[in-house]
Each structure stands twice: as C-alpha cells, then as structure tokens.
Amino acid sequence: MTAKKDIRACIRCGSKDLKWAPKSEEGLLAKEGMRFTGVELDDGASIANKCENCGYVGIPILFDSEKDRLKFVELKKKEKAK
C-alpha cells in the first residue's frame, strides 16, 4: 500500500502552481512590515512557497484530495465576489 500524498496549494487562491520561495523574498516581506510565518530548517533554508498565480509567499495549505482543493477554490471565488 502506498502512502497518500497531500496536495499543496496556495492558501490565498488555491492554486497548485507553487515554487520554493527564495530567502530574499521572505526578507523583503519582513522589511515591508508584513507578517511572515515561514519555518526555517536547520541549514537556513525555508519551507515557504511562492504562488506563481497570485504572488503569495508563505506556507501552503494541504488537502487530502483534489476534490477538497477545488471546493476551497470555489469558496475563495465566492469570498472575492462579495
């Protein structure tokens, strides 16, 4: 039996188009007074991601299934429409 892999997505827009965020972007966010909740690993690397869709930099949200992610995306669209 293989382990089920979580689906990583942007917490702001739900996109799966994520890349590892460079440390320089985290520093830029801190200088602009934005709160950053990234976690730093022992070697100084970050686990923060950058969304290629909306530009959000931070820790992604994890989903158990694509169906759950799509529900999240629909909720985000409804929130934005208000």
Order of alpha helices (4+ residues) and beta strands (2+ residues): beta-beta-alpha-beta-beta-beta-alpha
